[in-house]
Amino acid sequence: MKNKIILGLLVCVLAIPVLAKAFTLDDLRQQIANLQVRVTQLVAQLNQQQGQQPAWCHSFITNLGVGSTGDEVGSLKIVLEKQNVYAFADLEANPKFDESLASAVVQFQQKYASEILTPSGLKYGTGYVGNATRAKLNKLYGCGNSKITTTTTKSINLIAPNGGEKVEFGKAYNFKWQSVGIDKVQLYLKFQDGATCYLKEIPATSQNTDLYFYDGQQCSNIARTITAGDKYKIFLLESVANVAQSAMGLHDESDNYFTIN
């Protein structure tokens, strides 16, 4: 019965009148890849209904954040869709971890907060797939590996301020960020027009520190002054010797603007 259902699905999909459009070879390959993913998901659902082990599994071995790409990101999308916190229409050739996926990761982390967030003293999800999040992903969908090896890729993830916060002149603001495989980051205040005001360099161990802004504060790298307003972002850039900011290395910035008053 199960095979008949799957065959029926394929027949229905392939019966769509493709002659109405001239498909390229890449188009056809993309459609086949999308069908394979959907069939895998349907098989897993049928197996669960029949009390069998899920047919789909994946062991996550890499930390993931905004900007990450590859098959690991594609598998993350499948898991989050299974968890009903994310929906994707197509399987990309090289899936990318974007802000919408980060928001879905936050929902996943909040859903399993007692296992992912609480042990680290966090109240809210970060959108970054680190050790605790991967452990939960593997607990739910891992392929039964007795020992899952962790490989670390470089990443930067800004947590706060991430948009909507109100920062007061002369008062400490708790600045938070996460990184993997990085020694130092350069911290900038980003204006609405894209100009970046250099603030300081921070070692990777200082991922929870205080920031201070002062009315009339001068930027050391550009002729700009920090004044009250609601059009600021924090911009983090990996600090690498002999690499100019224009090279745009590994970085992250606030999702939206925050206010300094």
C-alpha positions as CSV (number, residue, x, y, z in Angstrom):
1,M,0.0,0.0,0.0
2,K,2.8,2.4,1.0
3,N,4.6,1.9,-2.4
4,K,1.3,2.5,-4.2
5,I,0.8,5.8,-2.4
6,I,4.3,7.0,-3.3
7,L,4.0,5.8,-6.9
8,G,0.7,7.7,-7.1
9,L,2.4,10.9,-5.9
10,L,5.1,10.6,-8.5
11,V,2.6,10.0,-11.3
12,C,0.6,13.0,-10.2
13,V,3.6,15.3,-10.1
14,L,5.1,14.0,-13.3
15,A,1.7,14.4,-15.0
16,I,1.9,18.1,-14.7
17,P,1.9,19.5,-18.3
18,V,5.6,20.2,-18.7
19,L,5.3,21.0,-22.4
20,A,3.9,24.4,-21.5
21,K,7.4,25.5,-20.7
22,A,10.8,24.7,-22.2
23,F,12.8,23.3,-19.3
24,T,16.5,23.3,-19.2
25,L,18.6,20.4,-17.9
26,D,19.2,22.3,-14.7
27,D,15.4,22.9,-14.3
28,L,14.8,19.1,-14.6
29,R,17.6,18.2,-12.2
30,Q,16.1,20.7,-9.7
31,Q,12.7,19.2,-10.0
32,I,14.1,15.7,-9.5
33,A,15.9,16.8,-6.4
34,N,12.8,18.4,-5.0
35,L,10.8,15.3,-5.7
36,Q,13.4,13.1,-3.9
37,V,13.1,15.3,-0.8
38,R,9.3,15.2,-0.8
39,V,9.2,11.5,-1.3
40,T,11.6,11.0,1.6
41,Q,9.4,13.1,3.8
42,L,6.3,11.1,2.8
43,V,8.0,7.8,3.5
44,A,9.0,9.0,6.9
45,Q,5.5,10.1,7.7
46,L,4.1,6.8,6.6
47,N,6.6,4.8,8.6
48,Q,5.8,6.9,11.7
49,Q,2.0,6.2,11.2
50,Q,2.8,2.5,10.9
51,G,5.0,2.5,14.0
52,Q,8.3,2.0,12.2
53,Q,11.5,4.0,12.6
54,P,11.8,7.2,10.5
55,A,13.4,6.5,7.1
56,W,15.1,9.9,7.1
57,C,18.0,10.7,9.4
58,H,20.9,13.0,9.6
59,S,23.7,13.4,12.1
60,F,24.7,17.1,12.5
61,I,28.4,17.5,13.1
62,T,29.0,21.1,12.2
63,N,28.1,24.3,14.0
64,L,25.9,26.5,11.8
65,G,25.1,30.2,11.7
66,V,24.0,33.0,9.3
67,G,26.1,32.7,6.2
68,S,26.8,28.9,6.4
69,T,26.0,26.9,3.3
70,G,26.0,23.3,2.1
71,D,24.2,20.0,2.6
72,E,24.3,20.4,6.4
73,V,22.1,23.6,6.0
74,G,19.8,21.7,3.7
75,S,19.3,18.9,6.3
76,L,18.7,21.6,9.0
77,K,15.9,23.0,6.8
78,I,14.3,19.5,6.5
79,V,14.4,19.0,10.3
80,L,12.9,22.4,11.0
81,E,10.1,21.7,8.6
82,K,9.4,18.4,10.3
83,Q,9.2,20.4,13.6
84,N,6.7,22.8,12.0
85,V,8.7,25.9,12.5
86,Y,10.0,26.4,8.9
87,A,8.7,25.8,5.4
88,F,10.8,25.7,2.2
89,A,9.5,25.4,-1.3
90,D,12.5,24.0,-3.1
91,L,15.7,22.2,-2.3
92,E,18.5,24.6,-3.4
93,A,21.7,23.4,-5.1
94,N,23.7,25.0,-2.3
95,P,21.4,25.8,0.6
96,K,22.2,29.0,2.6
97,F,21.6,29.8,6.2
98,D,19.8,33.2,6.1
99,E,17.9,35.3,8.6
100,S,14.6,33.5,8.1
101,L,16.3,30.2,8.9
102,A,17.9,31.8,12.0
103,S,14.4,32.8,13.1
104,A,13.2,29.2,12.7
105,V,16.2,28.0,14.7
106,V,15.2,30.4,17.5
107,Q,11.7,28.8,17.5
108,F,13.2,25.3,17.7
109,Q,15.5,26.4,20.6
110,Q,12.5,27.9,22.4
111,K,10.5,24.7,21.9
112,Y,13.2,22.6,23.6
113,A,14.5,25.4,25.9
114,S,15.0,23.1,28.9
115,E,17.5,21.1,26.9
116,I,19.1,23.7,24.7
117,L,18.9,27.1,26.5
118,T,18.5,26.6,30.2
119,P,21.7,24.6,30.8
120,S,23.6,27.6,29.3
121,G,21.7,30.2,31.3
122,L,19.9,31.5,28.3
123,K,16.2,32.6,28.3
124,Y,15.9,33.2,24.6
125,G,17.0,31.4,21.4
126,T,20.1,32.7,19.6
127,G,19.4,31.4,16.1
128,Y,22.9,29.8,16.1
129,V,23.3,26.0,15.9
130,G,26.0,25.2,18.4
131,N,26.7,22.2,20.5
132,A,23.5,22.1,22.6
133,T,21.3,22.7,19.6
134,R,23.1,20.0,17.6
135,A,22.8,17.6,20.4
136,K,19.0,18.0,20.4
137,L,18.9,17.7,16.6
138,N,20.8,14.5,16.7
139,K,18.7,13.1,19.6
140,L,15.6,13.6,17.4
141,Y,17.0,12.7,13.9
142,G,20.5,11.4,14.3
143,C,21.4,8.2,12.4
144,G,22.3,6.2,15.5
145,N,26.0,6.9,15.4
146,S,27.6,5.7,18.7
147,K,29.9,8.6,18.5
148,I,29.3,11.8,16.5
149,T,32.5,13.7,15.7
150,T,32.3,17.5,15.8
151,T,33.9,19.6,13.1
152,T,34.2,23.3,13.8
153,T,33.8,26.0,11.1
154,K,34.4,29.6,11.7
155,S,31.4,31.7,12.4
156,I,30.2,35.0,14.0
157,N,26.7,35.4,15.5
158,L,25.5,38.8,16.9
159,I,22.9,38.3,19.7
160,A,22.3,41.8,21.1
161,P,21.6,44.6,20.2
162,N,19.8,43.0,17.3
163,G,17.1,45.6,16.6
164,G,14.5,47.5,18.5
165,E,16.6,48.0,21.7
166,K,16.9,51.4,23.4
167,V,20.5,52.3,24.5
168,E,21.1,55.4,26.7
169,F,24.2,57.6,26.5
170,G,26.6,57.1,29.3
171,K,24.9,53.9,30.5
172,A,26.2,50.3,30.1
173,Y,24.5,48.1,27.5
174,N,25.1,44.4,27.7
175,F,26.5,43.5,24.3
176,K,26.4,39.8,23.4
177,W,27.8,37.8,20.5
178,Q,29.0,34.3,19.8
179,S,31.9,33.0,17.6
180,V,33.6,29.8,16.6
181,G,37.2,29.5,15.4
182,I,37.9,33.3,15.7
183,D,40.5,35.0,17.9
184,K,39.3,38.6,17.7
185,V,36.6,40.8,16.2
186,Q,36.4,44.4,15.2
187,L,33.4,46.2,16.6
188,Y,31.7,49.0,14.5
189,L,28.6,51.2,14.9
190,K,26.8,51.2,11.6
191,F,24.9,54.3,10.4
192,Q,21.8,54.1,8.3
193,D,23.7,55.2,5.2
194,G,26.1,52.2,5.6
195,A,29.0,54.1,7.1
196,T,30.8,52.2,9.9
197,C,32.3,53.9,12.9
198,Y,35.1,51.9,14.5
199,L,34.7,51.3,18.2
200,K,37.2,48.8,19.3
201,E,38.7,45.3,18.9
202,I,37.5,42.5,21.2
203,P,39.0,39.1,22.0
204,A,36.8,36.1,21.3
205,T,36.6,35.4,25.1
206,S,34.7,38.6,25.7
207,Q,31.4,37.5,24.2
208,N,29.3,39.1,27.0
209,T,30.6,42.6,27.7
210,D,29.4,46.2,28.3
211,L,29.1,48.9,25.7
212,Y,29.1,52.7,26.3
213,F,28.1,55.4,23.9
214,Y,28.5,59.2,24.6
215,D,26.6,62.1,23.0
216,G,29.0,63.7,20.5
217,Q,31.4,60.8,20.5
218,Q,33.8,61.0,17.5
219,C,34.6,58.1,15.2
220,S,38.3,57.4,14.9
221,N,38.2,56.1,11.4
222,I,35.7,58.4,9.6
223,A,34.6,62.0,10.1
224,R,31.3,61.2,11.8
225,T,29.8,61.9,15.2
226,I,27.4,59.7,17.3
227,T,24.2,61.5,18.1
228,A,20.8,60.5,19.4
229,G,18.8,58.6,16.9
230,D,17.1,55.3,16.0
231,K,19.0,54.3,12.9
232,Y,22.0,52.4,14.3
233,K,23.2,48.8,13.9
234,I,26.2,46.9,15.4
235,F,28.6,45.5,12.8
236,L,31.0,42.7,13.8
237,L,34.0,41.8,11.5
238,E,36.6,39.1,12.0
239,S,39.9,40.7,12.9
240,V,42.6,39.4,10.6
241,A,46.0,40.9,10.1
242,N,46.5,42.7,6.8
243,V,42.9,42.3,5.7
244,A,41.0,45.5,5.1
245,Q,37.3,45.9,6.0
246,S,36.6,46.3,2.3
247,A,37.5,42.7,1.8
248,M,34.4,41.9,3.8
249,G,35.6,38.8,5.7
250,L,33.4,36.8,8.1
251,H,30.9,39.2,9.7
252,D,27.5,39.7,11.2
253,E,25.3,42.7,12.0
254,S,22.1,43.7,13.8
255,D,19.0,42.4,12.0
256,N,17.4,45.8,12.4
257,Y,18.0,49.3,13.8
258,F,18.2,50.2,17.5
259,T,17.9,53.6,19.2
260,I,20.6,55.6,21.1
261,N,19.0,58.4,23.2
